[in-house]
Amino acid sequence: MYIMKNKAYIIGAVIIAFAMFMAMRSFKSTLTAYVSVSEAKTIKTAVQVAGVVVKDSVRYDLKSNNLIFTLREDGGDEMSVEYNGPSPGNFNDASKIVAIGKYEPLRQVFMAVELLVKCPTKYEQRVNGSVKK
């Protein structure tokens, strides 16, 4: 009876350890680092790049359902971003865009799988059509 009880504890501990390993592995795969434009061009895994949309660079191809624009980070570096999907609803009002995806060096474009749109807060005051903080 004592041996059976120890065996059950060992099997239970192995199952719990395996479940914890799988949970940690799954959690780690969901983490996506924020990087600069220059870093994004050299990293082969999915990353996040934040910046603003360059005025007059936005093109939307209805036929292929692709949104293409130029993203400029705070340092001034720019890169072309392509997103396969509809333009987010508040894309034109965005104060900042976060593109999540991978850079394709052959096409020289950042292929975004997700776009996060950061809009000005309702507490910022609009003066003559521009945002004043």
N, CA, C and O atoms as a GROMACS GRO file, in nm:
protein
  532
    1MET      N    1   0.082  -0.119   0.000
    1MET     CA    2   0.000   0.000   0.000
    1MET      C    3   0.087   0.126   0.000
    1MET      O    4   0.058   0.222  -0.071
    2TYR      N    5   0.193   0.125   0.079
    2TYR     CA    6   0.286   0.238   0.088
    2TYR      C    7   0.352   0.266  -0.047
    2TYR      O    8   0.368   0.382  -0.084
    3ILE      N    9   0.390   0.160  -0.120
    3ILE     CA   10   0.454   0.175  -0.251
    3ILE      C   11   0.356   0.236  -0.351
    3ILE      O   12   0.394   0.321  -0.430
    4MET      N   13   0.232   0.194  -0.348
    4MET     CA   14   0.129   0.247  -0.438
    4MET      C   15   0.107   0.396  -0.412
    4MET      O   16   0.089   0.474  -0.506
    5LYS      N   17   0.108   0.436  -0.286
    5LYS     CA   18   0.087   0.576  -0.250
    5LYS      C   19   0.203   0.661  -0.302
    5LYS      O   20   0.179   0.769  -0.357
    6ASN      N   21   0.327   0.616  -0.285
    6ASN     CA   22   0.444   0.688  -0.335
    6ASN      C   23   0.442   0.697  -0.487
    6ASN      O   24   0.478   0.800  -0.544
    7LYS      N   25   0.400   0.590  -0.552
    7LYS     CA   26   0.393   0.588  -0.698
    7LYS      C   27   0.292   0.693  -0.748
    7LYS      O   28   0.318   0.761  -0.847
    8ALA      N   29   0.181   0.704  -0.680
    8ALA     CA   30   0.079   0.804  -0.716
    8ALA      C   31   0.134   0.946  -0.700
    8ALA      O   32   0.109   1.033  -0.784
    9TYR      N   33   0.209   0.969  -0.592
    9TYR     CA   34   0.270   1.101  -0.570
    9TYR      C   35   0.371   1.133  -0.680
    9TYR      O   36   0.378   1.246  -0.729
   10ILE      N   37   0.450   1.034  -0.717
   10ILE     CA   38   0.551   1.055  -0.821
   10ILE      C   39   0.484   1.086  -0.955
   10ILE      O   40   0.524   1.178  -1.025
   11ILE      N   41   0.381   1.010  -0.990
   11ILE     CA   42   0.309   1.034  -1.115
   11ILE      C   43   0.243   1.171  -1.112
   11ILE      O   44   0.246   1.244  -1.211
   12GLY      N   45   0.184   1.206  -1.001
   12GLY     CA   46   0.122   1.338  -0.987
   12GLY      C   47   0.223   1.451  -1.001
   12GLY      O   48   0.196   1.552  -1.066
   13ALA      N   49   0.341   1.434  -0.940
   13ALA     CA   50   0.446   1.536  -0.948
   13ALA      C   51   0.495   1.551  -1.091
   13ALA      O   52   0.520   1.662  -1.137
   14VAL      N   53   0.509   1.440  -1.162
   14VAL     CA   54   0.553   1.445  -1.302
   14VAL      C   55   0.450   1.517  -1.388
   14VAL      O   56   0.486   1.599  -1.472
   15ILE      N   57   0.323   1.488  -1.366
   15ILE     CA   58   0.216   1.554  -1.443
   15ILE      C   59   0.215   1.704  -1.414
   15ILE      O   60   0.201   1.784  -1.507
   16ILE      N   61   0.229   1.742  -1.288
   16ILE     CA   62   0.230   1.885  -1.252
   16ILE      C   63   0.352   1.954  -1.312
   16ILE      O   64   0.341   2.065  -1.364
   17ALA      N   65   0.469   1.890  -1.306
   17ALA     CA   66   0.591   1.949  -1.362
   17ALA      C   67   0.576   1.967  -1.513
   17ALA      O   68   0.616   2.070  -1.567
   18PHE      N   69   0.519   1.868  -1.581
   18PHE     CA   70   0.499   1.877  -1.725
   18PHE      C   71   0.402   1.990  -1.759
   18PHE      O   72   0.426   2.066  -1.853
   19ALA      N   73   0.294   2.002  -1.683
   19ALA     CA   74   0.196   2.109  -1.706
   19ALA      C   75   0.260   2.246  -1.685
   19ALA      O   76   0.233   2.339  -1.762
   20MET      N   77   0.344   2.260  -1.583
   20MET     CA   78   0.412   2.387  -1.558
   20MET      C   79   0.509   2.420  -1.672
   20MET      O   80   0.518   2.535  -1.714
   21PHE      N   81   0.582   2.320  -1.720
   21PHE     CA   82   0.674   2.340  -1.832
   21PHE      C   83   0.599   2.387  -1.956
   21PHE      O   84   0.642   2.481  -2.023
   22MET      N   85   0.487   2.324  -1.987
   22MET     CA   86   0.408   2.362  -2.106
   22MET      C   87   0.350   2.503  -2.090
   22MET      O   88   0.345   2.578  -2.187
   23ALA      N   89   0.306   2.539  -1.971
   23ALA     CA   90   0.251   2.672  -1.947
   23ALA      C   91   0.358   2.779  -1.964
   23ALA      O   92   0.334   2.883  -2.025
   24MET      N   93   0.477   2.754  -1.911
   24MET     CA   94   0.587   2.850  -1.924
   24MET      C   95   0.629   2.864  -2.070
   24MET      O   96   0.655   2.974  -2.117
   25ARG      N   97   0.634   2.754  -2.140
   25ARG     CA   98   0.671   2.756  -2.282
   25ARG      C   99   0.568   2.835  -2.363
   25ARG      O  100   0.604   2.914  -2.450
   26SER      N  101   0.442   2.812  -2.334
   26SER     CA  102   0.334   2.883  -2.404
   26SER      C  103   0.339   3.032  -2.373
   26SER      O  104   0.322   3.114  -2.463
   27PHE      N  105   0.361   3.068  -2.248
   27PHE     CA  106   0.368   3.208  -2.208
   27PHE      C  107   0.486   3.278  -2.276
   27PHE      O  108   0.473   3.391  -2.323
   28LYS      N  109   0.600   3.211  -2.281
   28LYS     CA  110   0.719   3.269  -2.342
   28LYS      C  111   0.698   3.296  -2.491
   28LYS      O  112   0.748   3.396  -2.544
   29SER      N  113   0.623   3.209  -2.559
   29SER     CA  114   0.601   3.227  -2.702
   29SER      C  115   0.507   3.345  -2.730
   29SER      O  116   0.505   3.395  -2.842
   30THR      N  117   0.430   3.389  -2.630
   30THR     CA  118   0.340   3.503  -2.652
   30THR      C  119   0.409   3.637  -2.628
   30THR      O  120   0.355   3.741  -2.664
   31LEU      N  121   0.526   3.635  -2.568
   31LEU     CA  122   0.598   3.759  -2.543
   31LEU      C  123   0.662   3.808  -2.673
   31LEU      O  124   0.732   3.733  -2.740
   32THR      N  125   0.637   3.931  -2.707
   32THR     CA  126   0.694   3.990  -2.828
   32THR      C  127   0.764   4.118  -2.788
   32THR      O  128   0.702   4.209  -2.732
   33ALA      N  129   0.893   4.126  -2.815
   33ALA     CA  130   0.974   4.238  -2.771
   33ALA      C  131   0.947   4.364  -2.854
   33ALA      O  132   0.919   4.356  -2.973
   34TYR      N  133   0.955   4.481  -2.788
   34TYR     CA  134   0.953   4.610  -2.858
   34TYR      C  135   1.095   4.637  -2.905
   34TYR      O  136   1.190   4.627  -2.827
   35VAL      N  137   1.109   4.671  -3.032
   35VAL     CA  138   1.241   4.700  -3.088
   35VAL      C  139   1.232   4.824  -3.177
   35VAL      O  140   1.124   4.870  -3.211
   36SER      N  141   1.348   4.876  -3.213
   36SER     CA  142   1.354   4.990  -3.304
   36SER      C  143   1.340   4.939  -3.448
   36SER      O  144   1.346   4.819  -3.473
   37VAL      N  145   1.323   5.031  -3.541
   37VAL     CA  146   1.311   4.996  -3.682
   37VAL      C  147   1.437   4.924  -3.729
   37VAL      O  148   1.428   4.822  -3.797
   38SER      N  149   1.554   4.977  -3.693
   38SER     CA  150   1.679   4.914  -3.738
   38SER      C  151   1.695   4.774  -3.679
   38SER      O  152   1.745   4.685  -3.747
   39GLU      N  153   1.653   4.753  -3.554
   39GLU     CA  154   1.660   4.620  -3.494
   39GLU      C  155   1.561   4.525  -3.560
   39GLU      O  156   1.592   4.408  -3.583
   40ALA      N  157   1.441   4.575  -3.591
   40ALA     CA  158   1.338   4.491  -3.654
   40ALA      C  159   1.386   4.435  -3.786
   40ALA      O  160   1.347   4.325  -3.825
   41LYS      N  161   1.470   4.511  -3.856
   41LYS     CA  162   1.520   4.467  -3.987
   41LYS      C  163   1.623   4.355  -3.976
   41LYS      O  164   1.655   4.291  -4.076
   42THR      N  165   1.676   4.330  -3.856
   42THR     CA  166   1.778   4.227  -3.840
   42THR      C  167   1.730   4.105  -3.761
   42THR      O  168   1.796   4.001  -3.762
   43ILE      N  169   1.615   4.116  -3.694
   43ILE     CA  170   1.564   4.007  -3.611
   43ILE      C  171   1.471   3.919  -3.694
   43ILE      O  172   1.387   3.969  -3.768
   44LYS      N  173   1.486   3.788  -3.680
   44LYS     CA  174   1.409   3.694  -3.761
   44LYS      C  175   1.280   3.648  -3.694
   44LYS      O  176   1.200   3.577  -3.756
   45THR      N  177   1.259   3.686  -3.568
   45THR     CA  178   1.136   3.646  -3.498
   45THR      C  179   1.040   3.763  -3.494
   45THR      O  180   1.075   3.876  -3.529
   46ALA      N  181   0.917   3.736  -3.450
   46ALA     CA  182   0.815   3.841  -3.441
   46ALA      C  183   0.853   3.944  -3.336
   46ALA      O  184   0.900   3.910  -3.228
   47VAL      N  185   0.833   4.071  -3.370
   47VAL     CA  186   0.865   4.183  -3.282
   47VAL      C  187   0.754   4.287  -3.290
   47VAL      O  188   0.665   4.279  -3.374
   48GLN      N  189   0.762   4.385  -3.201
   48GLN     CA  190   0.671   4.499  -3.202
   48GLN      C  191   0.752   4.625  -3.231
   48GLN      O  192   0.857   4.648  -3.172
   49VAL      N  193   0.700   4.708  -3.323
   49VAL     CA  194   0.765   4.834  -3.357
   49VAL      C  195   0.661   4.944  -3.343
   49VAL      O  196   0.552   4.934  -3.400
   50ALA      N  197   0.693   5.049  -3.269
   50ALA     CA  198   0.601   5.159  -3.247
   50ALA      C  199   0.647   5.282  -3.322
   50ALA      O  200   0.766   5.306  -3.337
   51GLY      N  201   0.551   5.360  -3.368
   51GLY     CA  202   0.582   5.485  -3.437
   51GLY      C  203   0.456   5.553  -3.485
   51GLY      O  204   0.344   5.516  -3.447
   52VAL      N  205   0.475   5.652  -3.570
   52VAL     CA  206   0.362   5.724  -3.627
   52VAL      C  207   0.355   5.694  -3.776
   52VAL      O  208   0.454   5.658  -3.839
   53VAL      N  209   0.235   5.708  -3.831
   53VAL     CA  210   0.215   5.686  -3.973
   53VAL      C  211   0.258   5.812  -4.048
   53VAL      O  212   0.214   5.922  -4.015
   54VAL      N  213   0.344   5.795  -4.147
   54VAL     CA  214   0.390   5.908  -4.229
   54VAL      C  215   0.272   5.956  -4.313
   54VAL      O  216   0.206   5.879  -4.382
   55LYS      N  217   0.248   6.086  -4.304
   55LYS     CA  218   0.136   6.146  -4.376
   55LYS      C  219   0.146   6.117  -4.526
   55LYS      O  220   0.256   6.119  -4.582
   56ASP      N  221   0.035   6.090  -4.588
   56ASP     CA  222   0.023   6.063  -4.732
   56ASP      C  223   0.095   5.936  -4.775
   56ASP      O  224   0.121   5.920  -4.894
   57SER      N  225   0.128   5.844  -4.683
   57SER     CA  226   0.192   5.719  -4.722
   57SER      C  227   0.095   5.601  -4.721
   57SER      O  228   0.131   5.491  -4.763
   58VAL      N  229  -0.028   5.624  -4.675
   58VAL     CA  230  -0.124   5.516  -4.657
   58VAL      C  231  -0.189   5.479  -4.790
   58VAL      O  232  -0.244   5.564  -4.860
   59ARG      N  233  -0.182   5.350  -4.822
   59ARG     CA  234  -0.251   5.296  -4.940
   59ARG      C  235  -0.327   5.172  -4.896
   59ARG      O  236  -0.277   5.092  -4.817
   60TYR      N  237  -0.448   5.158  -4.947
   60TYR     CA  238  -0.526   5.038  -4.916
   60TYR      C  239  -0.568   4.975  -5.048
   60TYR      O  240  -0.634   5.039  -5.130
   61ASP      N  241  -0.529   4.849  -5.067
   61ASP     CA  242  -0.562   4.776  -5.188
   61ASP      C  243  -0.683   4.688  -5.160
   61ASP      O  244  -0.671   4.585  -5.093
   62LEU      N  245  -0.799   4.728  -5.212
   62LEU     CA  246  -0.922   4.652  -5.188
   62LEU      C  247  -0.914   4.512  -5.247
   62LEU      O  248  -0.968   4.417  -5.190
   63LYS      N  249  -0.848   4.499  -5.360
   63LYS     CA  250  -0.840   4.370  -5.429
   63LYS      C  251  -0.767   4.266  -5.344
   63LYS      O  252  -0.814   4.153  -5.329
   64SER      N  253  -0.654   4.304  -5.287
   64SER     CA  254  -0.576   4.210  -5.206
   64SER      C  255  -0.602   4.225  -5.056
   64SER      O  256  -0.550   4.148  -4.976
   65ASN      N  257  -0.684   4.323  -5.018
   65ASN     CA  258  -0.718   4.350  -4.877
   65ASN      C  259  -0.593   4.381  -4.796
   65ASN      O  260  -0.579   4.335  -4.682
   66ASN      N  261  -0.500   4.460  -4.854
   66ASN     CA  262  -0.375   4.496  -4.788
   66ASN      C  263  -0.371   4.644  -4.756
   66ASN      O  264  -0.404   4.729  -4.839
   67LEU      N  265  -0.330   4.674  -4.634
   67LEU     CA  266  -0.306   4.811  -4.590
   67LEU      C  267  -0.155   4.830  -4.590
   67LEU      O  268  -0.083   4.755  -4.525
   68ILE      N  269  -0.108   4.931  -4.662
   68ILE     CA  270   0.036   4.957  -4.673
   68ILE      C  271   0.061   5.101  -4.631
   68ILE      O  272  -0.009   5.193  -4.675
   69PHE      N  273   0.161   5.121  -4.544
   69PHE     CA  274   0.194   5.256  -4.499
   69PHE      C  275   0.339   5.258  -4.453
   69PHE      O  276   0.403   5.155  -4.437
   70THR      N  277   0.390   5.380  -4.434
   70THR     CA  278   0.525   5.398  -4.381
   70THR      C  279   0.514   5.435  -4.234
   70THR      O  280   0.438   5.524  -4.196
   71LEU      N  281   0.592   5.366  -4.152
   71LEU     CA  282   0.594   5.389  -4.009
   71LEU      C  283   0.724   5.460  -3.974
   71LEU      O  284   0.832   5.417  -4.015
   72ARG      N  285   0.714   5.571  -3.899
   72ARG     CA  286   0.832   5.646  -3.855
   72ARG      C  287   0.839   5.642  -3.703
   72ARG      O  288   0.744   5.678  -3.634
   73GLU      N  289   0.953   5.596  -3.652
   73GLU     CA  290   0.970   5.593  -3.506
   73GLU      C  291   1.021   5.728  -3.456
   73GLU      O  292   1.054   5.816  -3.536
   74ASP      N  293   1.028   5.743  -3.326
   74ASP     CA  294   1.069   5.870  -3.265
   74ASP      C  295   1.206   5.916  -3.313
   74ASP      O  296   1.229   6.036  -3.329
   75GLY      N  297   1.298   5.823  -3.336
   75GLY     CA  298   1.433   5.857  -3.381
   75GLY      C  299   1.440   5.901  -3.525
   75GLY      O  300   1.544   5.951  -3.569
   76GLY      N  301   1.332   5.885  -3.601
   76GLY     CA  302   1.328   5.928  -3.740
   76GLY      C  303   1.343   5.816  -3.841
   76GLY      O  304   1.316   5.837  -3.960
   77ASP      N  305   1.385   5.696  -3.798
   77ASP     CA  306   1.395   5.584  -3.891
   77ASP      C  307   1.257   5.544  -3.939
   77ASP      O  308   1.159   5.551  -3.865
   78GLU      N  309   1.252   5.502  -4.065
   78GLU     CA  310   1.124   5.465  -4.126
   78GLU      C  311   1.133   5.327  -4.189
   78GLU      O  312   1.241   5.280  -4.224
   79MET      N  313   1.016   5.264  -4.203
   79MET     CA  314   1.008   5.139  -4.278
   79MET      C  315   0.866   5.123  -4.331
   79MET      O  316   0.770   5.174  -4.274
   80SER      N  317   0.857   5.052  -4.441
   80SER     CA  318   0.728   5.022  -4.502
   80SER      C  319   0.664   4.907  -4.426
   80SER      O  320   0.730   4.809  -4.393
   81VAL      N  321   0.534   4.921  -4.397
   81VAL     CA  322   0.459   4.819  -4.324
   81VAL      C  323   0.344   4.772  -4.413
   81VAL      O  324   0.274   4.853  -4.474
   82GLU      N  325   0.326   4.641  -4.419
   82GLU     CA  326   0.214   4.583  -4.494
   82GLU      C  327   0.132   4.498  -4.399
   82GLU      O  328   0.186   4.412  -4.328
   83TYR      N  329   0.002   4.522  -4.398
   83TYR     CA  330  -0.089   4.450  -4.310
   83TYR      C  331  -0.198   4.389  -4.396
   83TYR      O  332  -0.269   4.460  -4.467
   84ASN      N  333  -0.212   4.258  -4.388
   84ASN     CA  334  -0.315   4.189  -4.466
   84ASN      C  335  -0.444   4.186  -4.384
   84ASN      O  336  -0.463   4.100  -4.299
   85GLY      N  337  -0.530   4.281  -4.412
   85GLY     CA  338  -0.656   4.290  -4.341
   85GLY      C  339  -0.711   4.430  -4.353
   85GLY      O  340  -0.644   4.520  -4.404
   86PRO      N  341  -0.832   4.449  -4.304
   86PRO     CA  342  -0.894   4.583  -4.313
   86PRO      C  343  -0.823   4.683  -4.223
   86PRO      O  344  -0.763   4.647  -4.121
   87SER      N  345  -0.831   4.806  -4.261
   87SER     CA  346  -0.774   4.914  -4.180
   87SER      C  347  -0.850   4.923  -4.048
   87SER      O  348  -0.973   4.922  -4.048
   88PRO      N  349  -0.778   4.931  -3.935
   88PRO     CA  350  -0.848   4.946  -3.806
   88PRO      C  351  -0.937   5.070  -3.809
   88PRO      O  352  -0.904   5.170  -3.872
   89GLY      N  353  -1.049   5.063  -3.740
   89GLY     CA  354  -1.149   5.169  -3.743
   89GLY      C  355  -1.098   5.308  -3.712
   89GLY      O  356  -1.140   5.404  -3.777
   90ASN      N  357  -1.009   5.322  -3.617
   90ASN     CA  358  -0.959   5.453  -3.577
   90ASN      C  359  -0.816   5.478  -3.626
   90ASN      O  360  -0.742   5.556  -3.566
   91PHE      N  361  -0.777   5.412  -3.733
   91PHE     CA  362  -0.641   5.420  -3.787
   91PHE      C  363  -0.604   5.563  -3.823
   91PHE      O  364  -0.492   5.606  -3.794
   92ASN      N  365  -0.695   5.638  -3.885
   92ASN     CA  366  -0.664   5.775  -3.930
   92ASN      C  367  -0.649   5.874  -3.815
   92ASN      O  368  -0.589   5.980  -3.833
   93ASP      N  369  -0.704   5.842  -3.698
   93ASP     CA  370  -0.694   5.931  -3.582
   93ASP      C  371  -0.580   5.893  -3.488
   93ASP      O  372  -0.564   5.955  -3.383
   94ALA      N  373  -0.502   5.792  -3.525
   94ALA     CA  374  -0.401   5.737  -3.435
   94ALA      C  375  -0.290   5.837  -3.406
   94ALA      O  376  -0.240   5.906  -3.495
   95SER      N  377  -0.251   5.842  -3.279
   95SER     CA  378  -0.135   5.922  -3.242
   95SER      C  379  -0.010   5.835  -3.248
   95SER      O  380   0.102   5.886  -3.259
   96LYS      N  381  -0.028   5.702  -3.240
   96LYS     CA  382   0.083   5.608  -3.249
   96LYS      C  383   0.029   5.474  -3.294
   96LYS      O  384  -0.084   5.436  -3.261
   97ILE      N  385   0.111   5.403  -3.371
   97ILE     CA  386   0.076   5.269  -3.419
   97ILE      C  387   0.182   5.172  -3.368
   97ILE      O  388   0.301   5.202  -3.371
   98VAL      N  389   0.138   5.056  -3.323
   98VAL     CA  390   0.229   4.948  -3.288
   98VAL      C  391   0.203   4.836  -3.389
   98VAL      O  392   0.092   4.783  -3.395
   99ALA      N  393   0.305   4.802  -3.467
   99ALA     CA  394   0.294   4.694  -3.564
   99ALA      C  395   0.364   4.571  -3.507
   99ALA      O  396   0.478   4.580  -3.461
  100ILE      N  397   0.295   4.458  -3.511
  100ILE     CA  398   0.351   4.333  -3.461
  100ILE      C  399   0.368   4.239  -3.581
  100ILE      O  400   0.273   4.213  -3.654
  101GLY      N  401   0.489   4.190  -3.599
  101GLY     CA  402   0.515   4.102  -3.712
  101GLY      C  403   0.663   4.081  -3.734
  101GLY      O  404   0.743   4.092  -3.641
  102LYS      N  405   0.700   4.050  -3.860
  102LYS     CA  406   0.839   4.023  -3.896
  102LYS      C  407   0.877   4.103  -4.020
  102LYS      O  408   0.794   4.130  -4.107
  103TYR      N  409   1.003   4.139  -4.025
  103TYR     CA  410   1.056   4.211  -4.141
  103TYR      C  411   1.098   4.110  -4.247
  103TYR      O  412   1.163   4.010  -4.217
  104GLU      N  413   1.059   4.137  -4.372
  104GLU     CA  414   1.098   4.052  -4.485
  104GLU      C  415   1.205   4.126  -4.565
  104GLU      O  416   1.173   4.218  -4.640
  105PRO      N  417   1.333   4.088  -4.548
  105PRO     CA  418   1.442   4.161  -4.613
  105PRO      C  419   1.436   4.159  -4.766
  105PRO      O  420   1.475   4.257  -4.830
  106LEU      N  421   1.390   4.051  -4.825
  106LEU     CA  422   1.385   4.043  -4.972
  106LEU      C  423   1.287   4.146  -5.030
  106LEU      O  424   1.315   4.206  -5.134
  107ARG      N  425   1.175   4.165  -4.964
  107ARG     CA  426   1.074   4.262  -5.010
  107ARG      C  427   1.094   4.400  -4.947
  107ARG      O  428   1.033   4.497  -4.990
  108GLN      N  429   1.180   4.406  -4.845
  108GLN     CA  430   1.206   4.529  -4.770
  108GLN      C  431   1.078   4.589  -4.714
  108GLN      O  432   1.049   4.707  -4.730
  109VAL      N  433   1.002   4.502  -4.647
  109VAL     CA  434   0.876   4.543  -4.587
  109VAL      C  435   0.855   4.467  -4.456
  109VAL      O  436   0.895   4.351  -4.443
  110PHE      N  437   0.793   4.534  -4.361
  110PHE     CA  438   0.757   4.472  -4.233
  110PHE      C  439   0.617   4.415  -4.250
  110PHE      O  440   0.522   4.490  -4.270
  111MET      N  441   0.605   4.283  -4.241
  111MET     CA  442   0.476   4.217  -4.256
  111MET      C  443   0.408   4.210  -4.119
  111MET      O  444   0.445   4.128  -4.034
  112ALA      N  445   0.310   4.295  -4.099
  112ALA     CA  446   0.240   4.301  -3.971
  112ALA      C  447   0.127   4.198  -3.967
  112ALA      O  448   0.049   4.186  -4.062
  113VAL      N  449   0.119   4.125  -3.858
  113VAL     CA  450   0.008   4.032  -3.838
  113VAL      C  451  -0.098   4.095  -3.748
  113VAL      O  452  -0.211   4.047  -3.738
  114GLU      N  453  -0.059   4.205  -3.682
  114GLU     CA  454  -0.152   4.276  -3.594
  114GLU      C  455  -0.109   4.422  -3.585
  114GLU      O  456   0.010   4.454  -3.582
  115LEU      N  457  -0.208   4.511  -3.581
  115LEU     CA  458  -0.183   4.654  -3.563
  115LEU      C  459  -0.256   4.700  -3.438
  115LEU      O  460  -0.376   4.676  -3.423
  116LEU      N  461  -0.184   4.767  -3.350
  116LEU     CA  462  -0.245   4.826  -3.231
  116LEU      C  463  -0.246   4.977  -3.252
  116LEU      O  464  -0.143   5.037  -3.281
  117VAL      N  465  -0.362   5.036  -3.237
  117VAL     CA  466  -0.378   5.178  -3.263
  117VAL      C  467  -0.392   5.251  -3.131
  117VAL      O  468  -0.480   5.223  -3.051
  118LYS      N  469  -0.302   5.346  -3.109
  118LYS     CA  470  -0.306   5.430  -2.988
  118LYS      C  471  -0.361   5.565  -3.028
  118LYS      O  472  -0.301   5.636  -3.110
  119CYS      N  473  -0.474   5.601  -2.972
  119CYS     CA  474  -0.537   5.728  -3.006
  119CYS      C  475  -0.514   5.830  -2.895
  119CYS      O  476  -0.487   5.794  -2.780
  120PRO      N  477  -0.526   5.958  -2.930
  120PRO     CA  478  -0.514   6.060  -2.826
  120PRO      C  479  -0.621   6.039  -2.720
  120PRO      O  480  -0.733   5.998  -2.751
  121THR      N  481  -0.587   6.066  -2.597
  121THR     CA  482  -0.686   6.047  -2.491
  121THR      C  483  -0.790   6.156  -2.495
  121THR      O  484  -0.768   6.263  -2.552
  122LYS      N  485  -0.902   6.128  -2.434
  122LYS     CA  486  -1.010   6.226  -2.433
  122LYS      C  487  -0.975   6.347  -2.345
  122LYS      O  488  -1.046   6.447  -2.346
  123TYR      N  489  -0.867   6.336  -2.269
  123TYR     CA  490  -0.827   6.446  -2.182
  123TYR      C  491  -0.735   6.546  -2.250
  123TYR      O  492  -0.708   6.653  -2.196
  124GLU      N  493  -0.688   6.511  -2.371
  124GLU     CA  494  -0.606   6.607  -2.446
  124GLU      C  495  -0.699   6.707  -2.512
  124GLU      O  496  -0.807   6.672  -2.558
  125GLN      N  497  -0.658   6.829  -2.516
  125GLN     CA  498  -0.741   6.936  -2.569
  125GLN      C  499  -0.707   6.960  -2.717
  125GLN      O  500  -0.590   6.973  -2.753
  126ARG      N  501  -0.810   6.964  -2.799
  126ARG     CA  502  -0.789   6.990  -2.942
  126ARG      C  503  -0.801   7.141  -2.966
  126ARG      O  504  -0.898   7.206  -2.927
  127VAL      N  505  -0.696   7.193  -3.034
  127VAL     CA  506  -0.694   7.335  -3.067
  127VAL      C  507  -0.670   7.349  -3.216
  127VAL      O  508  -0.566   7.303  -3.266
  128ASN      N  509  -0.762   7.410  -3.289
  128ASN     CA  510  -0.750   7.431  -3.434
  128ASN      C  511  -0.719   7.300  -3.508
  128ASN      O  512  -0.636   7.300  -3.599
  129GLY      N  513  -0.781   7.190  -3.471
  129GLY     CA  514  -0.763   7.063  -3.540
  129GLY      C  515  -0.639   6.987  -3.501
  129GLY      O  516  -0.622   6.874  -3.546
  130SER      N  517  -0.552   7.044  -3.418
  130SER     CA  518  -0.433   6.970  -3.376
  130SER      C  519  -0.443   6.940  -3.228
  130SER      O  520  -0.514   7.008  -3.154
  131VAL      N  521  -0.372   6.838  -3.186
  131VAL     CA  522  -0.377   6.796  -3.046
  131VAL      C  523  -0.278   6.878  -2.965
  131VAL      O  524  -0.162   6.891  -3.002
  132LYS      N  525  -0.327   6.932  -2.854
  132LYS     CA  526  -0.241   7.007  -2.762
  132LYS      C  527  -0.240   6.935  -2.629
  132LYS      O  528  -0.346   6.903  -2.575
  133LYS      N  529  -0.122   6.910  -2.576
  133LYS     CA  530  -0.112   6.839  -2.448
  133LYS      C  531  -0.089   6.935  -2.335
  133LYS      O  532  -0.077   6.893  -2.220
   0.00000   0.00000   0.00000
